[in-house]
Amino acid sequence: MQMKTPDFSFKNPFFKKISSNQPHTAINPFRVMVHKEIADHIRSWRFTVLLALIVLTFLGSMYVSLSNIATAVANAKDPDHLFLYLKLLTTTDGTLPPFHVFLNFLGPLLGIGLGFDAINSEQNSGTLIRLMAQPVYRDNVLLSKFISALIIVSTLFFSLVLLMIGGGLFIAGVRIEPEEILRILSFMALSIVYVAFWLSLSILLSVKFKQAATSALTAIGIWLFFTIFYQMIVNMIAKGLLPNPAFISPGQTLYYNNIVLNMLRLAPGRLYTDAVTTLLMPSVRSLGPLTMEQLAGAIPSPLPFKESLMIVWPQVSGLIAATVVCFAWSYYLFMRREIRN
């Protein structure tokens, strides 16, 4: 009886893929980790709560702005009354603050909530050492935590901006100007950088401390210090050490006021507020005190976008530098950390 030999020719479909000369597409481990982190954030309850808070405050601010937009646009004495879509982000009647004021308060909570247990929870649950046993780079683990959270925050802010522009087009029917688009996109980018600073700080604390509760309380404590107590401390120091303005010249008063302002600008929230106010209000010409000689002959008119961007560039570069320093410090600590114990 003659036995049938198996077909090992290249016509066999089982060996067709193996014998193909086309290169195989390798799976990028970093992309897989980013997708996994995004899915974990979206499915978590804390992100759902933070998302609900931001969306509700946005809708509340937009409702107040739309209710008072006719009065704001009709005010001919306001140099910014022609910028309808910028007025949607800044107009208020006192019942609710504008959206950027809410974002100054909720942005740090969003960054802290997405990163306070990025590393220590992985190590406490034992998944970090299993992940490091795979053929992945250690720095990709830290970078995937940061990039995935930034993708979520960017998508959230971009969706809110599109919702605001679409609602304005639907209700008012007014065409948006190109300069308004640039200013709104700059506001969105600056908000992402502001949240990225608190995200990098929370990731740094998650690398530094072994317990997630300790890193969360430390991050919230730093946020409360800069939000509430820092301005009080600076004002107390200025009141106790600086001379009385009644006994010094106007030039010296301006000099001491600039010192106090520079001290206050060490707080990230102050940098964000100054930059956002200048971008959303084109008539703002300076972020510090001005003398009467500087105000003489000045016509109240909106500045071009480039000039406003030049005014806030120190604030923007300060936020970016603080974000880079925090992430670089966390990178240094994580690369030198022993994860096997």
Disulfide bonds with the S-S distance in Angstrom:
none
